[in-house]
Amino acid sequence: MPKSGPASVEFRHVSMRYGNVTAVDDVSFRIHAGELVTLLGPSGCGKTTTLRMIAGLEIASDGQILIGGKDVTRLSATDRDVSMVFQSYALFPHMNVLENAAYGPTVKGLGKARAEAMALEKLALVGLKGFEKRYPAELSGGQQQRVAVARALVLEPQVLLFDEPLSNLDAKLRRRVRQEIRELQQSLKLTVAYVTHDQEEALAVSDRIIVMSNAKIAQQGSPRELYEAPANSFVADFIGDANLVEVSIEAVHDGQAQVMLGPLRLTLAARGLTPGPAKAAIRPHGIMFGDGLAGTVRKSSYLGDHVEMMVSTPIGELFVVSRQTDEIPAEGAAIKLSFVQQNIALVR
C-alpha cells in the first residue's frame, strides 16, 4: 500500500480555458480513496485535460482541486504525490527495464541501491521478475505497458493516473492487460483515475464512470447504472450500442409509462418523463425474434457466437444482436421482432 495511503481526489467547479476555448467547463466530482474511476468520452470532450489537471500538468483556470483533502490547485506536478502512465509509455530506449523502473527514486536522490530495490519490488508485482536487463525494444507491447506501470508505482503515489493506457495494444492483449490493471488496483487499494474513449474498457475496469461530453459531465455512476439507466440519449448511445427511436408516452401512473413503440404498446419505467413525444434507447441484445414488429433483414453478419443484423422496420432501422446462430435469416428475409422491456430505457 502507498506510504501515505491512497488519497481521494475532488474537483469543485473546475474549469480550464485556453484563450477563447473552454476545454473543461465547471466540472465537479469526487474519486474516493482506493477507487478506480474512469473518465470516458469522445475525442475533445475534456477527459485528458481533466486528468492532466489532477497531475498538475495543467493548472485550472477556475475552481478547486483537492487530493487527500489538501488543496493542490496551484501546486506543480512535482509537488503532488501523483504518478501518470502515458499512452506512449514514455520508456527510455537506452535504459533497461530495471533502470527505467528505478528512474523516479534515482532522480529523487535515494541512491542506486535503494532505487533498484524499490524498482525490483514493483517489477515483481507486475510480473516482470527476470526481465530486469532487457531493453524496451526487446519487450512486447504488454510488457512495455507493465514497465510503465511499475515505474509509476515505484514511488508509491497517493493517486495513479492512466491516459489511454491500452490504445497501443491489440484487442486480445487489451483484455488481458486491463484485467491485470484492475487486479493490481484492487489488491493494492490504489486510487486510480483512468482515461479512455473505449466504453467496453471503461465498463470492464471501473468502480464508477464519469461520462464527459463537450467539456461537461454528462453523467456519472456505476457501470451498471450508466448502461441500464442512461441520463440522456448521448450517454445511452455512447455506453454500449443503443437504437434510439422516437416513441409516444400516452400516460404515466405510479412511475410507469404507457408507451407506443410504433404499433406496439409497452409499459416502461417513466424515469421522470411526462406524456408526449420521447425517445427510447433499445439495446441490440434486447431485441428478439418473435411475434411483434414486422421487419426486413437488410444486412446480416455471422460472428461466431452471435449474429449482427440491420433490420428495416416501421420505427426505423434497428441494430439487432442475436445469440440464435442455428438459423440465420438471410438478407431480404421478412422477420418479426419482439422486445425485452428491461433492455429499453426512456431518455430525454
Secondary structure, DSSP 8 states (H G I E B T S, - for coil): --TT----EEEEEEEEEETTEEEEEEEEEEE-TT-EEEEE-STTSSHHHHHHHHHTSS--SEEEEEETTEE-TT--GGGSSEEEE-TT----TTS-HHHHHTHHHHHTT--HHHHHHHHHHHHHHTT-TT-TT--GGGS-HHHHHHHHHHHHHTT--SEEEEESTTTTS-HHHHHHHHHHHHHHHHHHT-EEEEEES-HHHHHHH-SEEEEEETTEEEEEE-HHHHHHS-SSHHHHHHSS--EEEEEEEEEEETTEEEEEETTEEEEEE-TT--SEEEEEEE-GGGEEEEEEEEEEEEEEEE-SS-EEEEEEETTEEEEEEES--SS---TT-EEEEEE-GGGEEEE-
